[in-house]
């Protein structure tokens, strides 16, 4: 079921009708990974006019991309002349004009769908440029889908698109689903929608996978989501992976000073790349967070526990050296990372102060949670420093919270 995609579908159908009338053009359909491009194209192919044939081809994330992959995919539905030239590995100077002739001679309009052109090889990009400059007088529509978070200013595809005549190019960008749309999908699936929009940021793939997964119902990350995120991480530069793995340890936003201290001189370049790819978001103060909480969780799950403990310890050490290390905000974070590092001695040192501060602020549940964290390590200490937790009249309430 398509939701909040009617405008984009209407635009594609309108462009196809113009192509059928002899005014061919290019439609560039962009969205983040999992943004619903294929679902929209499937709906478009079902709704296009009956006298318009739709031919599909795709680019793939191969270590060595297949030359002219989309054209090979659709060759069986094209003219035998094109198939023969492909089999002969004919030069572009012979193959491209032959394809153009076949498209000109076709009885009706033709829609060529090139999926995932962010992975296109150079020959496919040359074909896009060749066709894009000649479609305006043909009954041909070229639709290209791409991941906007994979195509930066220096990507070869960006240069090709920039070279196409602007009059024949229509760019469509799919936005994440709204909170209302996510709630609708959850209601139709008979599942609660609490926090679903926040942790998915409206990404259609993440939403549908969580709603369909029994793992998610048990509080576990669906394997499909984890595998998708891991596949994306594997294609990043080493410095970008190091950055993402480091800050996956930190729930919520990570301050710029903390990132720079943790990562050193390479931090800024890695941050800029991850922001440009759409993996991370940066606010006005320069603080960073994952675009999707699910991506953070999947990145964290990828790390062995020994590595997680090491990273937690590294973050806690940096936080402990901040001028505000003993203020309530950082103190609570230090407890989190000390526990993540499995440093019982440090947890027992920090918790009394953190719990006391939380209680004074009226955050009694948080104070109780701190004390519960400390109880995991109580056996490591000869005596429990009860007297250092001065919660005053709230003490009975805290004790009751811990015993429930």
N, C-alpha and C positions, 0 to 999 in steps of 0.2 A: 504494500500500500504506500503510495506517494503522499507525503504531507508537506505543506509549505513549499511545493515545487511547481505550482500551477503556472506562475509567471514564466519560469524558465522553459517549461514544456510548451507553453503557448508561443514563445519566441522561436524555439526550434521548428515548430510546425509552420510558423509564418515564413521562416527562411526557406524551408523546403518547398513551400508553394511558390515563392518567388523564383526558386531554382527551376521548378517545373515550367515556369513561364519564360525561361530562357535567361534569367538573371542569376547566374550562379554565384556562390559566395562561400566564405569560410566561417564556421562557428567554432570558437575556442571555448570549451567548457572546463572551467577550473573549480577546484575545491580542495580542501585539505584531504589527506589520506583518510578514507572511510567517510567521506563527505556525501556519498550518494550519487556519484556520477554515473556508474553503471546502471543503477536502478532507474535513473531518469532516462538514460539512453534506451533501455529496454522498453519503457513506456512509450517513448517517442517512436521507436520502430513499430510498435503495435498500432499506433495512432496515425502514422503517416498515410497519405493518400494511396489507394490501392494500385495506381499505375506508376508508383515510384518504388524502385527496387532499392533495398538497403544491403550494402556489402560491408562486412565486418573484418577488421584486422587489428592486431595488437602488437605493441612493443613489450618486451620482457626484460626483467632485471637480470640478464645473463652476464657472466663475467666478460664474455665477448659477445656483444649484441649481434643478432642475426641480421645481416644486411637485407634491407627491404622486407622486414618481417611482416608488416601489415599487408603488403602487396602479395606476398606468398600465401597468406591466409585466405585472401579473397580471390586468388587466381582461378580456382575451379569454377567460380561463377562469372569470370570474365571471358573474353574471347580466347580461343586456342592460340592465336598469334602471340598474345601476351604471355601465356603459359610457356610456349616454346622458347621465347626469348629469355624468360627467367631460367629455364632449364639449361640454356646455353650460356648463362651468366653474361648476357649481352651488356655492352657498355650503356651507361645512361643516355648517351647521345642517340642510341638506337631504340632503347627500351621506352624512354619517356614519351617521345613522339608517337610511338605505336600505341601506348596506353591512351594518349590524348585522342588519337584517331578513333579508337574503340569507344571512348566516351561520347565523342561527337556523333558517331553512327548509331548509338543506342536508341531504341524505339521510344523510350520514355525517360523520365528523370532518374538520376542515380544519386544515391547518398553513399558517400564513402566514409566509414567510421574508423578513425585511427585512434585506438585506445592507448592511454598511458604514454603519450609522446614525450614525457620527461625522460623516458628510457630509450628514445629513438636513436638509431645509429646514424652516422653521417649521410649514408645513401638515402635513408628515409627523409632526413631533413632536406636534402637536395630535392627530393621528389615533392615535398610540401611546398618548397619555394617555387619549383617549376609549375605545379598545378595552380598554386595560389595566384600567380601572375597571369593566368589564362582562363580562369573560371568565369569571369564576368559575363561572357557571351555564350556560356554553355548551360545545359540543363543538368548541372552537377552541383551538389552541396558536399563540401568536405567538412566533417565534424571531427575535431580533435579534443580528446579529454586529457587533462593533465593535473598533476598534483601541484597546487600553487605553493605548497611548502617545500617543494623539491626544485623549483625553478627560480634561481636568483638572477640578478642582473648580469652575471658572467656566464650563465648557462647558454650553451649553443642554441637551444630552442628560442631563447629570448631574442637573440640576434636575428634568427629566421623570421619570427613573428614581426619584428620591427621592420624588416625589409618588405613585407607584403603590403600591397596598396591598402591604405586604411579604409577606403570606400567599400571594400569587399569583405572586411573582417568584422565580425560581431563577437564581442567578448561577454561571456556569461559566467558569473561567479556564484556558486552555491554557498549560502551562509549556513552556519550551524542552526539546528532546530531551536525554536524558542522554548521557554519553560512550559508554555501552554501546550505546545505540540508534544513534548516529552510526556507530560501528564496524560494527554489523550492516548498515546501509545501504551503507556503503562496501564491505563484503565481498560483498554481493549485486551491487553494480555492478562488481566486479572491480577496484576502485581502492584504493590505500593510504589509510589513515585517519590517518596521522601528522599531528598538528597540526590536523586538520579540525575537531574540536570546539572547540578554542581559538579559531580564527579566525572561526568562525561563531557561537560561544556557543550552539550547539544550535538555531539558528533553522532550521526545516524548509525554508523557501524557499532560504536560502543554501546549506544542505547539498545539496539536490537539484540546484540549479543548478551548483554546483561539480562534483558527481559526473557530471553530464550534459555538461559543457562541455569541448570540446577546447581552448578557450583556457586553462582552468584547468590542463590537463595540461601546457601550455607555460609555465606560470607567469604567465599573464596573467589579469586580472580579467574574468569573463564580462560581456558587454555587458548581459545581463538584470539582473545585480546592480547594475552601474554605473547603469543607467537608473532602476532602482527607487530607489536612494539619491538620485540627482539630482532625481527627481520629488519626493521627500520634502523635500529641501533647499529647493526652489523655493517651498514653501508656508510656510516659516518666516519669522519677522521678520528684518529686516536685521541686527539686533544678534546674533541667534542664529546666522545664517549666518556672520557675521564671526568669532564665537567658534569655531565648528566648523572653519572654514577655517584659523584661526590654530593651533589645537591639533592639527589633522591633520598638521602639520609635525613634531610631536613623537611619536616612537614610545613606546608604553607610557603611563604615568601622567604627568600634568602637575600640579605643585604649585600650591596655592592662591595663594601669593605670586607665582609666575611668571605665572599667569593675570591676576591683578590688575594687575601691572606692565605686561603687554602690552596689556590691554584698557582700563585706566583705570576711571573711576567706573561705567561701565555693566556691568562684568564680573559683579557679583554677581547682578543681575537676569537677565542672559542665561544665567548658569549655572543658576540656579534653574529657569528655563523649560526648558532642555535636559534637566535631570535629571527634571523632572516629566513631560516627554514621553517619557522612557525612552531618549533618544538617547545620553545620557552617564550614567555611573555615578560615584558619589562615595564614597570610603572614609572611615574614621573620622577621618583627618587632613585631610580636605577635598580630597585629590588627585582629579583627574578623569581618566577615560579613556572612550573610545568603548565602548558596549555590545558592539559587534561590530567586530573588527579589519577585516573587509571593508568596513564603513561608513567607517572611517577611510581606508582605501586609496582607496575610490571618491570620497570628499570631496577627497582630495589630488589624484587624477587629474583632477578637475574644474578645477583651477587651472592657468593657463598657466605655463610654466617661468619666465618673468620674474617672475611673482608669487611662485612658490615660492622663488626665490632671494632676493627681498626679505624674505619672511617668515623664511627661515632666518637671514638676516643680523640681523634684528630680535631673534630669539630668542637668537642667539649674543651679541649686545651686552648683553642683559639678564643672561645667565648670567655673562658676563665681569665684571660688576659685583657679583656675589654674594661674600660673605666667603669662601666655600669654592671660589672659581672655579678654583683650582689643585689642588684635591684630585682624586683619581683618578676619582671618579664624575662630577663635573661636567666634568672635563677631557675625558673620552671623549665626552661629549655635545657639548662645544664643537667638537671635531674633526668630529663628524657634521654639525653645522650650518654650520661653516665650509666644509666640502666641498659641502654643499647650496647654499650661497650662491655657490659657485664662486670662493671667495676663496683663490687659491693661496698668496699671501703669508702669510695667517693660518694656513693648513693647515701650511705648512712651519715656522712658528713654534711651533705647538702640538704637532705630532706627536712630535718627539724626546722631549719631557717625558712625553707620554701613553704612548708605547711603552716608555719606561724604567720608568715606574710599573707598567705592566701586567706587564712582565718580572719586576720585583722581587716581584710578588705571585704569580708562577708562572703567569700567564695568557698563555702564550707565543703561542697562536693569535691572541689579541686584539692582542698587541704586533705580530705580523707583519701583521695586518690594518691596523693604524695605518700601518705603514711602506709597505704597498702603496698606501694612500690617498695618502701623500705622493709616491710615485713618479709619480703622475699629473701632479703639478705640478713635478717635479724640473727640468724645462726652464726653469721660471720663475726659478730661482735660479742665480746665478753659480757657486756651489759648494754641495755638499750637506754639511750639518754632521754628518758621520759621528761625530766624536769626542764629540758631545753626547749620543749614545745609548749609555748605559753599561749594557749588558745583561750584562756579565761573562761567565761560562762558558756562558750560554745563547745567545751570539751565533751560533755555528755552526748551532744548531737553527733560529734565526729566519731565517738566510739560506737554509737548506734549504727552510723553509716557503714562502719567497717565490719560490723558483725552481721549485717544483712546479707 
